[in-house]
């Protein structure tokens, strides 16, 4: 079984909208990081397209430190950025630690 608590129902999961950068200068495999986070947060969160509204949180995975995606459309939604693969473990821990603050 993957890490995370057993869900009481799918509605108990944090809904995370995933937004990738444009990929103009990726220094690492962004999809691999998204897959790693999905595994780490299994049973706690559901990662979906950023276009599936409403959501509890936006996860932005940028391929380089420039972190250039326009995020204006997400005003008012909590946002977490990943700019390098090493950030993934800390991001997963941050989401898990604050799970109740993200749920609506």
C-alpha angles and dihedrals in degrees: 000000000000124000120278137063125298109264117241087207137334089267089066091065123099107243108224119191110213119215122180125200117247092269097234094141110010113179094185142018103283094187091055089055091049090050091049091051091048089054093046092049098041110139091019105056142020116216112211138160114292086239093067102092140225102045136163099222142007119227113199116196111194121188095218140019092268089081089192106164115127105245100177092114089064097059109145095022118104109252133200124187131208114194099165135023092250089067093065099083093048091047092051090049092048092052093046092048093050099037096129094051091057097050118093 
